[in-house]
Amino acid sequence: MKNFSKRLPRLGTENAFSVIGKAKKFEEEVLKPEGKHLVYLQIGEPGFDTPTNITEAGIKALKEGATHYTPTPGIPELRSAVAKKTGGYTGVAYEAEDVVVVSGGKPIIFYTINALIDAGDEVIIFNPSYPIYESVTEYLGGKVVPIHLREENDFNPDIGELAKSITSKTKLIVVNTPENPTGGVFTEENVRAIAKLAIENDLWVLADEIYNEMVHEGEHFSIASIPGMAERTVILNGCSKTYAMTGWRIGWGVTKNKEMAAALEQFSCNDISCPAAMTQYAALEAITGPQDEVRKMLAEYRKRRDLLVKLVNEVPGMKCHSPKGAFYLMVNVRELLDKLGITAAELCDRIMKEANVLILPGTVFGVFGDDFVRFSYVSTEENIIEGMGRIKKFVESL
Ligand SMILES: Cc1ncc(COP(=O)(O)O)c(C=O)c1O
C-alpha cells in the first residue's frame, strides 16, 4: 500500500468527540452492569431540543419537495435573512451575496484557513481555544502562534503580547468571542485594539461568533462592526448553538470581501455541493420566526451557570470565575493537580472512573489549558446537582 499524504498526520481533531466515545463504552461495559450511570457535564451542545416551529418548518419543506440540490451558497431567502441578521448586530450593510451558507459553522473554519494559509504562514490563535483552528492551520503547514488568555484577565487577551507576536508572516487572527472553552467575552476595548492591529498590519480576521447571542453580562461586540474590518473579516455563525440545532448542520460565513466570498463558495462546491435543502428552510424559520425560545433558553442557561459556579467553588481545590458568555466554565484545578501529582487529563479520567462524572481536561483546548478542567452548564439543574455532589464526595475522599 502506498503512503498516506505527509500532511495527514498534522490534522488534529476535536477530542471532545473521542472522549465521549470512550465514556459511553465505559458506561455500557462497566457501569450499566452495576446499575450505575455517568453524569455528563462536558457536553458542548444545547441541552434543549430544537423549538417546534423550526422542526415543523423543516418537515413542511421536506413534504413540499425540498429534497433536491440548492444553489451552493444556499437558498436566496436564507442568504438574505442571514445578511439582515448579521447587519442588525454589526451595523454593516451585508447583502445576500456576502453570505455563504454551509453545513454547520465548522466548514467555515476549514474553508477560510484553506483560502489564506500557505506553508510557513502564521495564524494567531488565542489559547485555550476551540481546537479546530489549530488543527486546520497545522494540516496546511501553517504555524500556530498561541496567545495566552489568562484567568485573571477574565480570559481576555493581553494586547501588548498580541502586538509583539505579529510578524511579517502573520496572515490571520482568529477571534472567538464569546469563547469556547473559557466562556470569556472580549471587551469592546480589546476588540477595537485587535482590529487596529489587524488594519495596521494588513491581516485577515476569522471572527467566530457562534455564541454571539449567548452573553450573560455585558454585550457581544463584533469586530466586523469597526470601519475597515468587514472587508478583511469572515464572520462564522450558524444555527447550532443559538437555536439548539446542532444536528441540522447549518452555519454560514459572512464577509464584505468578494474574493473571499467566492473562495468560500468554491470550497463548499468542492466539498458538499450545497447544505441540505430542508434544513435551510428550518434555518430560515429559526432566523425569521419568533425569538422567544432563544431568550428562554438563555435565561435557563444563566440559572444553571449560577448553580454550577456556586457548587464548583464549594469543592476543595477547585475554583472558577463566573463566565460572561457561551455555556462553558473553565475551572482552575491546579491546587488539586499538585496535591495529587497528576495532569488535568488524569484527573478527568479519575473523575470519570471513580466519581462517574464526565468533564474535559483543559489541555484538550491547547497548551495554556493545563491548569484547568472544562465543564458545560447545558445539563439540567438536577444533573448538575447530582454530578457536583459526586465530584465533591470524590475530592473530599482523596
Ligand atoms: C467556537 C466554536 N466554533 C464553531 C463550532 C462549530 O459549530 P457547528 O456545530 O455549527 O459546526 C463550535 C462547536 O462546538 C464552537 O464551539
The ligand as an SDF file (V2000), in Angstrom:
LIG
                    3D

 16 16  0  0  0  0  0  0  0  0999 V2000
  -16.1740   28.0480   18.9200 C   0  0  0  0  0  0  0  0  0  0  0  0
  -16.9140   27.1290   18.0240 C   0  0  0  0  0  0  0  0  0  0  0  0
  -16.9070   27.3630   16.7050 N   0  0  0  0  0  0  0  0  0  0  0  0
  -17.5410   26.5620   15.8480 C   0  0  0  0  0  0  0  0  0  0  0  0
  -18.2370   25.4480   16.2980 C   0  0  0  0  0  0  0  0  0  0  0  0
  -18.8700   24.5590   15.2850 C   0  0  0  0  0  0  0  0  0  0  0  0
  -20.2410   24.6640   15.2490 O   0  0  0  0  0  0  0  0  0  0  0  0
  -21.1230   23.7340   14.3100 P   0  0  0  0  0  0  0  0  0  0  0  0
  -21.6320   22.6200   15.1510 O   0  0  0  0  0  0  0  0  0  0  0  0
  -22.2190   24.6290   13.8100 O   0  0  0  0  0  0  0  0  0  0  0  0
  -20.2730   23.2440   13.1970 O   0  0  0  0  0  0  0  0  0  0  0  0
  -18.2640   25.1580   17.6620 C   0  0  0  0  0  0  0  0  0  0  0  0
  -18.9390   23.9450   18.1590 C   0  0  0  0  0  0  0  0  0  0  0  0
  -18.7460   23.4820   19.2590 O   0  0  0  0  0  0  0  0  0  0  0  0
  -17.5870   26.0250   18.5540 C   0  0  0  0  0  0  0  0  0  0  0  0
  -17.5790   25.8060   19.8690 O   0  0  0  0  0  0  0  0  0  0  0  0
  1  2  1  0
  2  3  1  0
  2 15  2  0
  3  4  2  0
  4  5  1  0
  5  6  1  0
  5 12  2  0
  6  7  1  0
  7  8  1  0
  8  9  2  0
  8 10  1  0
  8 11  1  0
 12 13  1  0
 12 15  1  0
 13 14  2  0
 15 16  1  0
M  END
$$$$
